[in-house]
Amino acid sequence: MKQTGVQVRRHDFILKPEKSRVLLRPFVPGNTERVENIIGRILKMTGYEASQLYEEVLKEFRERHRDVTGAFSQRFEEIKPYVSAKVKLSETHRLVVGSYFMCEYSLEAAALFNPSIVPHPDQSRLEQGSLRFIMSLRATGEGHISSIEFRTGVITRHGDVKLDPADRYVSGAEIDRDPSYDLAAFTSMLEGSRRVSTFAKKIVRSLPARFKRSELIHSLAKLAKNKKKLTAAEIRSIETLKHWAVLNYQFRFPEKLSLSERAIFPVSSFERNGIEDARFVRFVGDNGEVTYYATYTAYNGQSIIPQLLETKDFLSFRVSSLFGEAAINKGMALFPRKINGKFVMISRQDGENLYLTSTDTVHGWNRPRKILGPEFPWEFIQIGNCGSPLETEHGWLLLTHGVGPVRKYCIGAVLLDLNNPERIVRRLREPLLLPNDSEREGYVPNVVYTCGAILHHRTLIMPYAISDSATCVASVSIDELLRSMV
């Protein structure tokens, strides 16, 4: 299998997993009885013994985290219900208790891969012709749990890619435990889901125009209490509403954290086994307002669902559900603007072909239309997208991935019509990028893959994963690429 004749420049760096970047996570070793037994043992320690132990813990861990004492203190507050109200604890004992119920999680222990890239919101203080970017990465650690990390850097006016050093620390977000919902948007989600009954929709319509998760849960509990007997269908409706509330949440990072320190770790039960393959896009609305969206795959160990991440500043994020018959499978990628007044998404419905769907709302997706299927030997098994399409004067440039013999993944490209992206204008016959000898070995061999590229002047900058292990960057002349398409 040969690569297309387009000259591809592989940049001289590789972003490898860094095992020392660890996140403090809650740790619960067993059931309630075991938790109480552990706390009981700690409470038997004298003040001196507790102080000595805590000094040892601090000595070992304070240089590995930005605020280890604050983390232990916060964790104690979460464990506090297991401690008898009659017991008076010293501050040292509280911190020791907190430390026993936390653990370190090495986010990148297994891999740092499947990148996407977007322009940074801040383009100030740059050399003329340069572009600052944000790169998202899928970090995979213990238990093959995936999260989202970020890196920043600059593409110079000459097309060189310079990555900023990553912060020594890595920190999680502050989760809003009682997020608010817009009634119109929440109702729209329910209307678009065939799994939600009329009974459930009636419950939601009784809520105020802006309501909290706690208000929804209270309404559901009140309904269950007042109604003597609920049908099986009504019980399922109540549970479905609770699930929708869990799937839609918000979080925020402190402003003092650099982008490379911010880690988006799974929050809801539906993504407990991973947040996979985020495809970020800089979306420009009709009024010129910029929103950064990312579609990702939530995995709970048994099933997957597509979710939508939304931010304007990479500090505050909102996670929301996608619904409709086309909101299935992996690899949904949003176009960077509306086309003919509609949001447009490229997706893979059947695990084999590429489909297009358009809608009035960014959350509801229906009536997928097949636009592209495997045609060449390097993509006979399946074809999928490699992130959001990029707008050029000749059409929408869509990077694709194809799977061929011995499950070898290659990256290709197609050009879609600007006004009617269901129409294929041009297509590469051979792969644009395939794994070379130095890129074949890894967690999943023989794979090159990306979740998004960026255009800078007349150059395509493409970060890509190698064998599900690490991340590299390649660049290609757009003009040469377009000329090579048939």
C-alpha positions, 0 to 999 in steps of 0.5 A: 500500500503506497502513500499519495504523492503529496509531500508530507512534512513530519515535524521533529517532535513526539508527545509521549505519555508522562507518568508523573502527571498524576491527579488526586482522585477520591478512593473508597476501599470497600463498603460502609463498614470498611470505611468506618473501620479505617476511620476508627483506626485513625481516631485511635492515634494520639495527636502526636502520632497523627502529626508525625504521620501527616508530616510523612505524607506531606513530605512525600506528596506535596511536591506532586500536587498544587495544593495537597492540604486543600485536597485532603481537607475537601476530601474529609468533608466528603467523608465526614458523614461516616464520622460520629457527630459526637467525635471532636477531631483535630485539624490534623486528624481531619487531614489524615482521614482525608489522605486515606480516602484519596489516591493518585491517578496517572492520567497518561500512564498508558497513552496520550493520543487522538488529538484535535486542534483549534485556534486559541481564544487569545491571539495577542502578543504574537509575531505577525503571521503566527497562530496560537493553538490549543490541542486536546488529547485523549489521556488513558491511564489505569483501568483504560479510563480516558480523560481530556487534557490540553496543550498549547503552542504556536504555529509560526508564520513559516509553518513550524510548530512549537509546543509550550512546556506542560505544567508539572501539576495536573488538576481536576475541575470544580464540578457544579453539584447542582447545575441549572437547566434551561427549560426550553432546551431541556424540553427540546431534548426530551421531545427529540428522544423517543425513549421519554414518555408523555408523562415525563414531559408533563413533569418537566413542563411544571418546572420554572423557566430556569431550574436546578437539578435539585428542583427536578429531583424534588419534583420527582420525589414529590410526585412519587409520594403523592401518587399512591401507585405508579405504573411501570411506565411512569417509574421508567419515565422518572428514572429516565429524567434522573438519567438525563439530569446526570448526563447534563452537567457543568464544571469550571477550572480555577483561572490560576491553572494553566491549560496544560494543568486542566484535566477533564475526568469522567463525571457521570456514571455514563462515562465512568470508563472514559471520555473518548476521542473529543473532536473540538471545533471553533464554531462561529455563530450567525452573529459572529459569536465564537463557541468551542464545541467538542463531540466525544464518546461517553463509555460506561464499560458496556455501551457508548453514547455521544455527548457534547462539550461546550465552552467559550473560554476553556474555563467554564464547560457545559456537558449536554446530551445529543439526541435523535436517530442520528446521535449514535455510534462514535465519531460525530464531528460538527461543521464550524458554522451553519450551512443554509441556516442549519447546524451540520454534522458528519458522523458514522451511523453503521460503523462502516460509512460516513453520513451527513445530518443537519438540524435547527438545534445543536443537540437534536440530530435526525435523518442521516444521509449516507454520503461516502463509503469505502471505495479503495483497498486501504479503506475496505473495512470502514471509513470514518471522519478525522474531526470537523471539516475545514473550510477552503475556497474550493470546498469543505476539506474533510480528513478521513480514516480508512481501515485496510488489511491487518486492521491498518489505519490510514488518513485520507481526505475528501472535498465536500461542496461548500453549499451542499456538503452531501456532494463529494467534489474530490477525493484522494485515491491513496492515503495522505498519511500511513504509519511508517516503520517508527510509528507502527509499534504501540498499544494498538499497532499500525494506526495513525489517527487524528480527531482534528486538524487546522489550516494556517495560511496555505498549510494543513497542520495535522496532529496525529496519534501513532498506534494509540500511544503517543502524538506527532504532528505533520503538515501538508500544502493545501494547494498540493493536496487539492491538486492531488485529489481526483 
